[in-house]
Amino acid sequence: MQCDYFDAGQCRSCALMGVPYDVQLADKQRSVARTLAGRVGDVWLDPYATVESGFRNKAKLVVGGRRGAPTLGILDEQRAGVDLRHCGLHESGLREAIPVLADLVAEAGLTPYDVPRRSGELKHVLVTHSPHDELMVRFVLRSEGQLPRLQRALPDLLAALPRARVVTANLLPEHKAATEGDREVVLTEHGSLPMRVNDVVLHLRPRSFFQTSTPVAAALYRQAAQWAAEIEPRSVVDLYCGVGGFALHLAGQGRTVHGLEISVDAVESARLSAVELAQRRDVGDVTFGAGDASAYTMASRPDLAVVNPPRRGIGALAATLERSGVAEVVYSSCNASSLAADLEAMPSYDVVAARLFDMFPQTRHHEVMVRLRRR
């Protein structure tokens, strides 16, 4: 992949830019295998490759510049805005939408937040693109001061971007290294973005987590479903289930599946997806609840546990699994180092299959999924 921003030294986020993709993938596989060598032997499946550009379904754009002439991209070392509105990592729907949004921000007179001076209002523009070619657009504001201005600009935004299904204002009053705040004001009729992944339609609310690449997310879910078909569990628990991707792909006739997620909004989205999926096929008994997955007790001893934690890993849950008697575990990780630590805390399990999924070409980030079987 060639990038003008990288060549000009304006952005170095893609540390592997210019490295042939097959070399990137091979190096990433070696690195992850080396990190997990203490617990993962010769059980690696072929890595799942993807396209090296146009794969990101979301754009997290820092707003810089000045009122009437904003930049949408990143900040440089002096905390000044660097415009990256034509970034080649974004899906085509994002690449088409971001320049339009930049013009709308300028025309609406929204004031970019100046980090060094701690002044201004608009901090980020966050955009998600769905396989249905719809958009969720979120404007992260310092306060409600420019909310009326944004509301007045909404008709122009929807006219210029008719694919914008969800538009919100997120409030982040603190001066800190964060992308979004806790309060969300939905400005449109719809408050969630449907994301079709394989045969499941997931519903993303503004603060829901979803994988960066939709095709790679689909591959992760298919791999988990394939392993589950081999295991044939009667009961499954999906911890850190998010909006229900793994749980709904594992749901089926005669099977009990329960998903647990700390975000109430994500749980509501997962329940909606389950109802819709049940109208098209038999999903068995699927339920979702809100709670801390890391504190789950495994009292019911499911046949299969699926875990998809944040970068820090599952922590104390590893010891719970070790004591639980659960026969099989599928662990999806975005951090091989924390995965290695968690596997060391579960010595009763053997890794019987592992696979790298290249979620983030041009970087060293990775996604790896392992199947564990109790000895």
C-alpha positions in Angstrom: 0.0 0.0 0.0 1.2 3.5 -0.8 0.2 6.5 1.3 0.9 10.1 0.5 0.5 11.1 4.2 3.1 8.6 5.2 5.5 9.5 2.4 5.2 13.2 3.4 6.0 12.4 7.0 2.6 13.7 8.1 1.4 10.4 9.7 3.4 7.5 11.0 0.5 5.5 12.5 1.0 2.7 10.0 4.5 1.6 11.1 4.6 -1.2 8.4 3.7 1.0 5.5 5.7 0.0 2.5 6.4 -3.5 3.7 4.9 -6.1 1.3 1.7 -7.5 2.8 2.8 -11.2 2.6 5.9 -10.2 4.6 3.8 -8.3 7.2 1.6 -11.3 7.7 4.4 -13.8 8.0 6.3 -11.6 10.5 3.1 -11.1 12.5 2.5 -14.9 12.6 6.1 -15.5 13.8 5.8 -12.8 16.5 2.6 -14.1 17.9 3.7 -17.7 17.8 6.9 -16.7 19.6 5.0 -14.9 22.3 2.7 -17.9 22.9 5.4 -20.6 22.4 5.3 -21.7 26.0 1.7 -22.9 25.6 0.9 -23.1 21.9 2.7 -25.8 19.9 2.3 -27.0 16.3 -1.4 -26.4 16.2 -1.5 -23.2 14.2 -4.0 -22.9 11.4 -3.2 -20.8 8.3 -3.5 -17.1 9.2 -6.6 -15.3 8.0 -5.4 -12.6 5.6 -7.4 -9.6 4.5 -7.0 -6.6 2.1 -4.2 -4.2 3.0 -6.2 -1.0 2.4 -9.8 0.1 2.6 -10.6 -2.2 5.5 -11.5 0.0 8.4 -15.2 0.4 9.1 -14.7 3.2 11.6 -12.8 6.5 11.6 -11.7 8.2 14.8 -10.8 11.7 13.7 -9.3 14.3 16.0 -10.5 17.8 15.1 -7.9 20.5 14.8 -7.4 23.7 12.9 -9.6 26.7 13.4 -13.2 27.7 13.1 -14.2 27.6 9.5 -11.0 25.7 8.5 -11.0 22.5 10.5 -8.6 19.5 10.1 -9.9 16.0 10.6 -7.2 13.4 11.4 -4.6 13.4 14.1 -2.5 15.9 16.1 1.2 16.3 15.5 3.9 16.6 18.2 3.0 20.2 18.8 -0.6 19.2 19.2 -1.6 20.9 16.0 -4.1 19.3 13.7 -3.0 17.2 10.7 -5.7 16.6 8.1 -6.1 12.9 7.1 -9.5 13.0 5.5 -8.4 10.9 2.5 -6.8 8.1 4.6 -6.6 4.9 2.5 -7.3 2.6 5.4 -11.0 3.5 5.5 -13.7 1.7 3.7 -14.9 3.5 0.6 -18.1 4.7 2.3 -16.0 6.4 4.9 -13.7 7.9 2.4 -16.7 9.5 0.6 -18.3 10.7 3.8 -15.3 12.3 5.7 -14.6 15.2 3.3 -18.4 16.0 3.3 -18.3 16.1 7.1 -15.2 18.3 7.1 -17.1 20.8 4.9 -20.1 20.6 7.1 -18.1 21.3 10.3 -16.6 24.3 8.6 -19.9 25.7 7.3 -21.6 25.1 10.6 -19.0 27.2 12.4 -18.2 24.5 14.9 -15.1 25.5 16.9 -12.3 22.9 17.0 -10.8 22.1 20.4 -7.3 23.5 20.9 -5.5 21.1 23.1 -2.6 23.3 24.2 -4.9 26.2 25.0 -7.7 24.0 26.4 -10.2 26.1 24.4 -12.8 25.4 21.8 -15.5 22.8 21.6 -15.4 20.1 18.9 -12.9 17.4 19.9 -13.5 14.4 17.6 -15.7 13.2 14.8 -16.3 9.5 15.0 -17.8 7.7 12.0 -18.8 4.1 11.5 -19.8 2.5 8.2 -22.0 -0.5 7.9 -22.3 -3.3 5.2 -25.7 -1.7 4.5 -23.8 1.4 3.4 -25.2 3.4 6.3 -23.3 5.7 8.7 -23.2 6.5 12.4 -21.7 10.0 12.9 -20.8 11.2 16.4 -19.6 14.7 17.2 -17.6 14.7 20.5 -18.1 18.1 22.2 -16.5 19.7 25.2 -19.9 21.0 26.5 -23.4 21.6 25.4 -22.4 25.1 24.2 -22.3 24.2 20.5 -25.1 21.6 20.7 -27.7 24.1 19.3 -25.4 24.9 16.4 -25.0 21.2 15.7 -28.8 20.8 15.9 -29.4 23.6 13.4 -26.8 22.0 11.0 -28.5 18.6 11.2 -30.9 19.1 8.2 -27.9 20.1 6.0 -25.9 17.2 7.2 -28.7 14.7 6.5 -29.2 16.3 3.0 -25.5 16.0 2.2 -25.2 12.6 3.8 -28.5 10.7 3.4 -26.7 7.5 4.4 -26.3 8.9 7.9 -28.7 6.8 9.9 -27.5 7.8 13.3 -26.1 11.2 14.3 -25.2 12.1 17.9 -23.4 14.6 20.1 -21.2 13.0 22.7 -20.1 15.2 25.7 -16.5 15.0 27.0 -16.0 18.0 29.3 -12.7 16.8 30.8 -9.3 17.7 29.3 -7.9 14.2 29.1 -6.6 11.6 26.6 -10.0 10.1 25.8 -12.0 9.7 22.6 -15.5 10.1 24.1 -17.4 10.9 27.2 -20.2 9.2 29.1 -23.1 11.2 27.9 -24.6 10.8 24.4 -27.4 12.9 22.8 -29.0 11.2 19.9 -30.1 13.8 17.3 -31.8 11.4 14.7 -34.8 9.2 14.7 -32.6 6.1 14.8 -30.3 5.4 17.7 -28.5 2.3 16.4 -26.6 1.1 13.3 -27.4 -2.3 11.9 -24.3 -4.3 10.9 -24.9 -7.5 9.0 -22.2 -10.1 9.7 -22.7 -13.4 8.1 -26.4 -14.2 8.7 -26.6 -12.1 11.9 -27.6 -8.5 12.0 -25.9 -6.8 15.0 -27.1 -3.4 16.3 -24.4 -0.9 17.2 -25.4 1.9 19.6 -23.1 4.9 19.8 -20.8 3.6 22.5 -20.9 -0.1 21.5 -17.6 -1.9 20.7 -17.3 -3.6 17.3 -14.2 -5.0 15.5 -12.4 -2.6 13.2 -12.8 -4.9 10.1 -16.2 -6.3 9.3 -14.9 -9.1 7.1 -12.4 -10.2 9.7 -15.0 -10.1 12.4 -17.1 -12.3 10.3 -14.2 -14.7 9.9 -13.7 -14.8 13.7 -17.3 -15.7 14.3 -17.2 -18.4 11.6 -14.1 -20.0 13.1 -15.8 -20.0 16.6 -18.9 -21.5 15.1 -16.8 -24.2 13.3 -15.1 -25.2 16.6 -18.4 -25.2 18.4 -19.8 -27.5 15.7 -17.0 -30.0 16.4 -17.5 -29.7 20.2 -21.3 -29.9 20.1 -21.9 -28.2 23.4 -25.4 -28.2 24.9 -24.6 -25.1 26.9 -22.4 -22.1 26.1 -21.5 -18.9 28.0 -20.1 -15.9 26.1 -18.2 -13.6 28.4 -17.4 -10.0 27.4 -20.1 -10.6 24.7 -20.5 -7.0 23.5 -23.4 -6.8 21.1 -23.6 -10.6 20.9 -21.5 -11.5 17.9 -20.1 -14.8 19.1 -23.2 -15.8 21.1 -25.5 -15.4 18.2 -23.2 -17.2 15.8 -23.1 -20.1 18.2 -26.8 -20.2 18.9 -28.8 -23.1 17.5 -31.4 -25.8 18.1 -31.2 -27.6 21.4 -28.4 -25.3 22.7 -28.5 -22.9 25.6 -26.4 -19.7 25.1 -25.9 -17.0 27.6 -24.0 -13.8 26.9 -22.6 -11.5 29.7 -21.5 -7.9 29.1 -21.0 -5.0 31.4 -22.5 -2.4 29.0 -26.3 -2.2 29.4 -26.7 -0.7 25.9 -24.7 -3.5 24.3 -26.9 -6.1 26.1 -30.1 -4.4 24.8 -28.6 -4.4 21.3 -27.8 -8.2 21.6 -31.3 -9.0 22.8 -32.8 -7.1 19.8 -30.5 -9.0 17.4 -31.5 -12.3 19.1 -35.2 -11.6 18.6 -34.7 -10.7 14.9 -32.5 -13.8 14.3 -35.1 -16.0 15.9 -37.6 -14.9 13.2 -35.4 -16.4 10.5 -34.0 -19.6 12.2 -34.0 -21.7 15.3 -31.7 -20.1 17.8 -32.4 -22.4 20.8 -32.4 -20.7 24.2 -30.4 -17.4 23.9 -30.2 -14.9 26.8 -28.1 -11.9 27.6 -27.4 -10.2 30.9 -25.5 -7.2 32.2 -22.6 -7.9 34.5 -18.9 -8.0 35.1 -17.6 -10.9 33.0 -14.3 -11.1 35.0 -16.3 -11.9 38.1 -18.4 -14.7 36.5 -18.4 -17.8 38.8 -19.0 -20.6 36.2 -21.4 -22.1 38.8 -23.5 -23.6 36.0 -20.4 -25.2 34.4 -21.2 -24.7 30.7 -19.9 -27.2 28.1 -18.1 -24.3 26.3 -17.0 -20.9 27.5 -16.2 -18.1 25.0 -14.1 -15.2 26.2 -13.3 -12.0 24.2 -11.8 -9.6 26.7 -10.2 -6.2 26.3 -6.4 -5.9 25.9 -5.7 -6.6 29.5 -7.0 -10.1 29.3 -9.3 -12.0 31.6 -7.3 -11.7 34.8 -8.9 -13.4 37.8 -11.3 -15.2 35.5 -8.4 -17.4 34.3 -8.2 -19.0 37.8 -12.0 -19.3 37.9 -11.9 -21.3 34.6 -9.0 -23.4 35.9 -11.2 -24.5 38.8 -14.4 -24.7 37.0 -14.3 -28.0 35.2 -15.5 -26.4 32.0 -14.4 -28.8 29.2 -13.7 -26.4 26.3 -12.8 -22.7 26.0 -12.5 -20.5 22.9 -10.4 -17.4 23.7 -10.3 -14.5 21.3 -7.5 -12.0 22.1 -6.1 -8.7 20.7 -3.0 -9.0 22.9 -0.9 -12.1 22.7 1.1 -11.0 25.8 -2.0 -10.9 28.1 -3.2 -14.1 26.4 0.1 -15.8 27.2 -0.3 -14.8 30.9 -3.8 -16.1 31.1 -2.9 -19.4 29.5 -0.2 -19.8 32.1 -2.9 -19.4 34.8 -4.9 -22.3 33.2 -2.4 -25.2 33.1 -5.2 -27.8 33.0 -6.0 -26.8 29.4 -4.2 -27.8 26.3 -4.3 -25.5 23.2 -5.6 -27.8 20.5 -5.9 -25.1 17.7 -4.8 -21.5 17.2 -5.3 -19.0 14.4 -4.1 -15.4 13.7 -6.6 -13.0 12.2 -5.0 -10.0 10.6 -7.4 -7.3 11.8 -5.0 -4.4 11.3 -2.7 -4.5 8.2 0.1 -1.9 8.1 0.5 -2.3 11.9 1.8 -4.9 14.3 -1.6 -5.2 16.0 -3.2 -8.6 15.8 -6.1 -10.7 16.7 -5.6 -14.4 17.7 -8.1 -17.0 18.7 -7.3 -20.3 20.5 -9.3 -23.4 21.3 -8.6 -24.9 24.7 -9.5 -28.4 25.9 -9.3 -29.6 29.5 -7.0 -32.6 29.9 
